Amino acid sequence: MPQPTDEEVVQTAAEAAEGLIFARFKQSRVKDFDVTVTFEDGVLDVDVYVNAPDDADDAEAVAEEAALTAQEAVDELFAAADEE
């Protein structure tokens, strides 16, 4: 399998981060969120912001976990491409 395109990398990372956010918080309770992903010259940059209800778990920790999950998803994408 050929290496993933930049677009595939960005989409994979964004979907993974968003999935983690909504696994931790009900979508209707999230006031706002932003996932920014760039992939240039082989460097992945993921920035996640979550504005969740005041009584919710630590939104900053969830944002951090979402960014890590995005990076792991991209690692898995490249690993799958290397296996084929």
Order of alpha helices (4+ residues) and beta strands (2+ residues): alpha-beta-beta-alpha
